[in-house]
Amino acid sequence: MKWSLSLVAFYALVACEAKTQSVATHSELWQQGQVIFDMNCKSCHSMEDEKLTGPSLHRFRITMDGTEARQSIIEPSRDIVPGYTDIMPQDFGTRLTEGQMDALIFYLTNG
């Protein structure tokens, strides 16, 4: 019986450790996304509900899933927000690596 409880405690510890690593991974991904946003997007877009050169990206958090957000970045001319012109660079699909794009999308949709 003692051995069984030790085994259960061991598996519980492993499960807790795996969960902590997963949270850290999400935290790191969010931080990477924030850096990418600050370097590439922040001069034109706000994550708050304020108007800059480009529209606020606050709506990504509210209305878009990751697929829609990714598509809006890769093909920015596809869906122009009323009141704005089509001036966003068209090359983010090639400028950012897949990992950078994933981090940026995670940041935008999990702000």
HUFEN-V794367 format. One record per residue. N is the residue number from 1. SS is DSSP state (@ for helix, = for strand, . for the rest). PSI is psi in degrees with one decimal (none if undefined). Layout:
n:N ss:SS psi:PSI
n:N ss:SS psi:PSI
//
This chain:
n:1 ss:. psi:-40.3
n:2 ss:@ psi:-40.0
n:3 ss:@ psi:-38.1
n:4 ss:@ psi:-41.5
n:5 ss:@ psi:-38.2
n:6 ss:@ psi:-40.1
n:7 ss:@ psi:-42.8
n:8 ss:@ psi:-43.3
n:9 ss:@ psi:-40.2
n:10 ss:@ psi:-48.1
n:11 ss:@ psi:-34.7
n:12 ss:@ psi:-40.7
n:13 ss:@ psi:-43.6
n:14 ss:@ psi:-42.7
n:15 ss:@ psi:-41.8
n:16 ss:@ psi:-41.5
n:17 ss:@ psi:-41.9
n:18 ss:@ psi:-40.2
n:19 ss:@ psi:-41.4
n:20 ss:@ psi:-41.8
n:21 ss:@ psi:-38.1
n:22 ss:@ psi:-42.6
n:23 ss:@ psi:-42.9
n:24 ss:@ psi:-38.6
n:25 ss:@ psi:-44.2
n:26 ss:@ psi:-39.2
n:27 ss:@ psi:-44.0
n:28 ss:@ psi:-41.2
n:29 ss:@ psi:-43.1
n:30 ss:@ psi:-44.6
n:31 ss:@ psi:-40.8
n:32 ss:@ psi:-42.9
n:33 ss:@ psi:-38.7
n:34 ss:@ psi:-41.7
n:35 ss:@ psi:-44.3
n:36 ss:@ psi:-42.5
n:37 ss:@ psi:-48.4
n:38 ss:@ psi:-36.4
n:39 ss:@ psi:-28.1
n:40 ss:@ psi:-23.5
n:41 ss:. psi:-30.3
n:42 ss:. psi:-27.3
n:43 ss:. psi:-22.2
n:44 ss:. psi:-24.2
n:45 ss:. psi:145.8
n:46 ss:. psi:149.0
n:47 ss:. psi:-5.1
n:48 ss:. psi:-179.3
n:49 ss:. psi:64.1
n:50 ss:. psi:148.9
n:51 ss:. psi:126.1
n:52 ss:. psi:-155.5
n:53 ss:. psi:-42.2
n:54 ss:. psi:166.7
n:55 ss:. psi:158.4
n:56 ss:. psi:141.5
n:57 ss:. psi:10.4
n:58 ss:@ psi:-32.9
n:59 ss:@ psi:-25.1
n:60 ss:@ psi:-39.8
n:61 ss:@ psi:-29.9
n:62 ss:@ psi:-44.7
n:63 ss:@ psi:-16.8
n:64 ss:. psi:145.2
n:65 ss:. psi:178.4
n:66 ss:@ psi:-36.6
n:67 ss:@ psi:-46.0
n:68 ss:@ psi:-41.5
n:69 ss:@ psi:-45.2
n:70 ss:@ psi:-44.8
n:71 ss:@ psi:-37.9
n:72 ss:@ psi:-29.3
n:73 ss:@ psi:-42.9
n:74 ss:@ psi:-38.1
n:75 ss:. psi:71.4
n:76 ss:@ psi:-22.1
n:77 ss:@ psi:-12.6
n:78 ss:@ psi:-36.3
n:79 ss:. psi:89.0
n:80 ss:. psi:126.7
n:81 ss:. psi:130.8
n:82 ss:. psi:135.3
n:83 ss:. psi:-3.7
n:84 ss:. psi:156.4
n:85 ss:. psi:165.5
n:86 ss:. psi:77.3
n:87 ss:. psi:-0.6
n:88 ss:. psi:137.6
n:89 ss:. psi:139.9
n:90 ss:. psi:0.3
n:91 ss:. psi:17.8
n:92 ss:@ psi:-24.5
n:93 ss:@ psi:-26.1
n:94 ss:@ psi:-23.0
n:95 ss:@ psi:-38.1
n:96 ss:. psi:142.3
n:97 ss:. psi:167.5
n:98 ss:@ psi:-41.5
n:99 ss:@ psi:-40.3
n:100 ss:@ psi:-41.4
n:101 ss:@ psi:-42.4
n:102 ss:@ psi:-44.0
n:103 ss:@ psi:-42.6
n:104 ss:@ psi:-45.1
n:105 ss:@ psi:-42.0
n:106 ss:@ psi:-44.2
n:107 ss:@ psi:-47.0
n:108 ss:@ psi:-37.3
n:109 ss:@ psi:-2.9
n:110 ss:. psi:28.1
n:111 ss:. psi:none
//
